[in-house]
Amino acid sequence: MIIVPGINSQELAYRVSKLIGCKLLRTEFKRFPDGELYIRVLDNEAIKDEDVIFIQSQRNQNDAVVESILMSDILRDEGAKSITLVAPYLAYTRQDKKFNPGEPISIRVLAKVYSQLFDKVITINPHETHIKSFFEVPFICGSAVKELARYVKDKLNNPVVLSPDTGAVELAREAAEVINCEYDYLEKTRISPTEIRIAPKNLDVKNREVLIVDDIVSTGGTVATATKMLMEQGADKVMVACVHPVLIGDALNKLYTSGVSEVIGTDTFPSPVSKVSVDKVIVELIEK
């Protein structure tokens, strides 16, 4: 087995190669004057008859999709025995159904492409797990929530774990198991045409330290609003943990000024708050 890094996952690929104890190949990335990508595997002679793991977090979505396609062609041409795409952050998973007439199901389209190019696809905490049905090759999903929970466990006193909505309550449960505390989800209640209240469905946060857990934090707006209200309801502290810290624009500033004490993400989506590595999670998924 050998590891090939993508542009966005060079450090992560190195960490995985060290944990597995296998060779990490050197790759070269350039961009032509017109913006097109150029990639090359410099240790190409090592590829023949090997099981190749290509690790590429698809942070720069469009470039990453093209890079994955080009890399699959390189690896096939050089005689790889099998090729696994490890995309800790898999692009276009949020467009997993038709929300409006005339839209594509984007991840379904890409699943068809990847199923022709790779022998297996591995990802971490996709927004919806039903996308597995779109793939014609083994599609393996892992979770980094327990790694996040282990990181924050000793930072919380009298904790409670909350998810932003019912859709992410399973993530809250997963984190609460590690922290050994209660969990709940946030419920939005409209008090008047201009006023809403966001609070835990069943639990009281007064004099408690709160961990909000989600798969993705993008703009941070929902979590920032929830944090302000939780603090008004008597919470002592609010921390935020997410697997994919996309954090568009001023999202971090928005979260901190709302009262969040710390934001923790993983390196599925490299960012200033990527304090937890998913290297061990990836190794477990590779070895399944």
Legacy VTK file of the C-alpha trace (Angstrom):
# vtk DataFile Version 3.0
C-alpha trace
ASCII
DATASET POLYDATA
POINTS 288 float
0.000 0.000 0.000
1.161 3.523 -0.797
-0.235 6.974 -0.014
-0.536 9.785 -2.560
-1.334 13.276 -1.228
-3.646 15.803 -2.821
-2.972 19.538 -2.826
-5.133 20.204 0.227
-4.096 17.192 2.317
-0.309 16.993 2.266
0.088 17.054 6.066
-2.828 14.667 6.621
-1.492 12.221 4.028
1.884 12.256 5.770
0.300 11.536 9.156
-1.710 8.643 7.723
1.357 7.158 6.022
3.277 7.236 9.312
0.451 5.537 11.210
0.097 2.785 8.601
3.832 2.495 8.045
3.717 2.769 4.252
5.407 4.854 1.584
4.282 8.410 0.903
4.805 9.437 -2.723
5.926 12.890 -3.802
3.520 14.841 -5.988
3.944 18.092 -7.881
1.188 20.671 -8.318
1.213 23.647 -10.675
-1.257 25.911 -12.394
-1.027 26.930 -16.035
-1.337 30.660 -16.878
-4.962 30.109 -17.922
-5.801 28.573 -14.545
-5.781 24.899 -15.513
-4.263 22.425 -13.055
-1.116 20.415 -13.665
-0.282 17.462 -11.411
2.441 14.878 -11.527
3.464 11.931 -9.344
7.259 12.021 -9.212
7.699 8.516 -7.735
5.626 6.958 -10.499
7.698 3.763 -10.655
6.457 2.861 -7.154
2.809 2.714 -8.232
2.784 -0.467 -10.335
0.807 -3.335 -8.744
0.223 -1.370 -5.525
-2.979 -0.524 -3.669
-2.956 3.280 -3.814
-4.709 5.562 -1.323
-5.257 9.064 -2.725
-6.012 11.491 0.131
-7.625 14.701 -1.040
-9.858 16.934 1.054
-12.058 18.693 -1.472
-11.851 22.140 0.128
-11.469 24.041 -3.141
-14.349 22.086 -4.565
-14.060 22.521 -8.313
-10.261 22.269 -8.417
-10.369 19.235 -6.136
-12.862 17.409 -8.343
-10.673 18.000 -11.412
-7.547 17.018 -9.474
-9.193 13.757 -8.393
-10.122 12.928 -11.980
-6.613 13.675 -13.254
-4.971 11.727 -10.434
-7.076 8.652 -11.120
-5.853 8.714 -14.722
-2.206 8.947 -13.619
-2.547 6.071 -11.181
-4.340 3.795 -13.664
-1.768 4.502 -16.366
1.083 3.711 -13.990
-0.413 0.317 -13.178
-1.994 0.708 -9.743
-3.612 -2.497 -8.501
-6.465 -0.541 -6.908
-7.220 3.121 -6.191
-9.093 4.411 -3.159
-10.227 8.023 -2.993
-10.134 9.312 0.578
-11.994 12.621 0.572
-12.354 13.594 4.252
-14.459 16.526 3.078
-16.404 15.400 0.022
-17.568 18.253 -2.203
-21.152 18.755 -3.327
-22.715 16.440 -0.733
-25.171 19.115 0.398
-26.867 19.034 -3.009
-28.102 15.506 -2.326
-31.654 15.906 -3.638
-33.760 18.246 -5.762
-34.704 21.183 -3.577
-36.247 23.040 -6.541
-37.344 21.982 -10.037
-34.603 22.164 -12.626
-31.713 21.449 -10.223
-29.123 18.673 -10.529
-28.489 16.185 -7.752
-24.839 17.182 -7.764
-23.383 14.440 -5.579
-25.235 11.804 -7.615
-23.503 13.059 -10.759
-20.086 13.008 -9.086
-20.788 9.579 -7.590
-21.228 8.232 -11.125
-17.897 9.774 -12.134
-16.014 8.508 -9.066
-17.507 5.035 -9.445
-15.865 4.790 -12.866
-12.501 6.106 -11.697
-11.958 4.639 -8.216
-12.352 1.208 -6.631
-13.509 2.609 -3.296
-14.459 6.003 -1.825
-13.975 6.962 1.831
-15.262 10.117 3.493
-15.989 11.505 6.957
-19.327 12.806 8.225
-21.022 13.582 4.907
-24.009 15.883 5.337
-26.371 13.001 4.484
-25.459 9.300 4.575
-28.104 8.252 2.037
-25.740 9.431 -0.722
-24.124 5.992 -0.382
-26.838 4.676 -2.714
-25.500 6.872 -5.535
-22.158 5.035 -5.656
-21.512 1.865 -7.642
-18.329 1.083 -5.676
-17.892 0.629 -1.917
-18.617 3.941 -0.185
-17.423 4.087 3.415
-18.386 6.837 5.868
-16.575 7.454 9.135
-17.154 9.909 11.963
-14.729 12.308 13.647
-17.160 13.403 16.370
-15.605 11.205 19.050
-12.173 12.674 18.289
-13.614 16.164 18.756
-15.290 15.111 21.995
-12.045 13.686 23.383
-10.334 17.001 22.640
-12.869 19.077 24.563
-13.710 16.609 27.337
-11.381 18.135 29.927
-12.288 21.694 28.945
-15.890 21.447 30.208
-17.424 21.468 33.680
-21.017 20.315 34.261
-21.401 19.956 30.484
-24.321 19.400 28.147
-23.969 18.648 24.426
-26.383 20.219 21.960
-26.952 19.858 18.232
-28.265 22.832 16.230
-31.328 20.829 15.098
-32.895 17.379 15.113
-30.915 16.404 12.018
-27.622 16.495 13.930
-28.846 15.033 17.228
-27.006 11.769 16.515
-23.744 13.741 16.489
-24.640 15.201 19.888
-25.345 11.712 21.221
-22.011 10.455 19.902
-20.104 13.293 21.589
-22.075 12.945 24.847
-21.079 9.270 25.086
-17.409 10.264 25.195
-17.902 13.229 27.536
-20.353 11.220 29.687
-23.060 13.863 29.879
-26.589 14.676 28.735
-27.425 15.766 25.206
-30.274 17.511 23.460
-31.070 19.468 20.317
-31.930 23.115 19.819
-35.503 23.937 18.926
-36.569 27.157 17.248
-39.889 28.605 18.443
-41.519 31.632 16.835
-42.836 33.932 19.561
-44.073 36.661 17.219
-43.695 37.602 13.525
-40.389 39.309 14.388
-39.127 37.286 17.365
-37.858 33.719 17.718
-36.513 31.739 20.645
-33.837 29.084 20.318
-33.464 26.741 23.292
-32.805 23.066 24.057
-35.881 20.915 23.539
-35.731 19.180 26.928
-32.779 20.404 29.006
-31.981 23.548 31.005
-28.588 25.138 30.329
-28.530 27.444 33.352
-25.153 27.241 35.140
-23.935 24.631 32.644
-21.165 24.632 30.041
-22.451 23.894 26.560
-20.828 22.139 23.617
-22.622 22.688 20.308
-21.726 19.925 17.830
-22.379 19.894 14.091
-20.949 18.351 10.938
-20.379 21.669 9.117
-20.206 25.289 10.214
-20.299 27.568 7.173
-21.530 31.111 7.815
-21.896 30.578 11.572
-25.148 32.540 11.680
-27.360 29.890 13.253
-24.803 28.919 15.874
-24.058 32.570 16.721
-27.753 33.308 17.284
-28.139 30.160 19.367
-25.092 31.065 21.466
-26.457 34.507 22.330
-29.731 32.964 23.477
-28.040 30.187 25.456
-25.960 32.773 27.294
-29.139 34.750 28.011
-30.653 31.519 29.378
-27.817 31.266 31.906
-25.206 29.072 30.242
-21.765 29.562 31.786
-19.877 28.881 28.567
-20.510 27.835 24.978
-17.977 25.950 22.858
-18.481 24.897 19.248
-17.102 21.725 17.666
-17.562 20.838 14.018
-16.053 18.203 11.768
-15.777 20.467 8.712
-14.875 24.080 9.652
-15.792 25.732 6.354
-16.143 29.140 8.078
-17.016 31.408 5.188
-16.113 35.104 5.382
-16.448 36.564 8.876
-17.925 33.379 10.382
-15.264 33.063 13.086
-15.616 36.685 14.143
-19.392 36.255 14.204
-19.092 33.243 16.511
-16.629 34.817 18.931
-18.537 38.089 19.235
-21.715 36.124 19.952
-20.079 34.669 23.068
-18.503 31.420 21.855
-15.392 30.737 23.951
-13.670 28.387 21.489
-14.274 26.887 18.043
-12.751 23.487 17.317
-12.660 21.776 13.937
-10.768 18.937 12.284
-8.307 18.847 9.414
-10.880 17.433 6.994
-11.148 21.079 5.959
-7.878 22.834 6.878
-8.614 26.088 8.707
-7.324 28.224 11.615
-9.413 26.119 14.045
-8.420 22.673 12.720
-7.085 21.470 16.077
-8.080 17.798 15.774
-6.685 15.412 13.171
-8.747 12.701 11.508
-5.642 10.655 10.719
-6.586 7.787 13.072
-10.164 7.749 11.779
-8.903 7.448 8.199
-6.518 4.621 9.112
-9.398 2.691 10.723
-11.537 3.151 7.614
-8.715 2.108 5.276
-8.075 -1.015 7.321
-11.747 -2.104 7.411
LINES 1 289
288 0 1 2 3 4 5 6 7 8 9 10 11 12 13 14 15 16 17 18 19 20 21 22 23 24 25 26 27 28 29 30 31 32 33 34 35 36 37 38 39 40 41 42 43 44 45 46 47 48 49 50 51 52 53 54 55 56 57 58 59 60 61 62 63 64 65 66 67 68 69 70 71 72 73 74 75 76 77 78 79 80 81 82 83 84 85 86 87 88 89 90 91 92 93 94 95 96 97 98 99 100 101 102 103 104 105 106 107 108 109 110 111 112 113 114 115 116 117 118 119 120 121 122 123 124 125 126 127 128 129 130 131 132 133 134 135 136 137 138 139 140 141 142 143 144 145 146 147 148 149 150 151 152 153 154 155 156 157 158 159 160 161 162 163 164 165 166 167 168 169 170 171 172 173 174 175 176 177 178 179 180 181 182 183 184 185 186 187 188 189 190 191 192 193 194 195 196 197 198 199 200 201 202 203 204 205 206 207 208 209 210 211 212 213 214 215 216 217 218 219 220 221 222 223 224 225 226 227 228 229 230 231 232 233 234 235 236 237 238 239 240 241 242 243 244 245 246 247 248 249 250 251 252 253 254 255 256 257 258 259 260 261 262 263 264 265 266 267 268 269 270 271 272 273 274 275 276 277 278 279 280 281 282 283 284 285 286 287
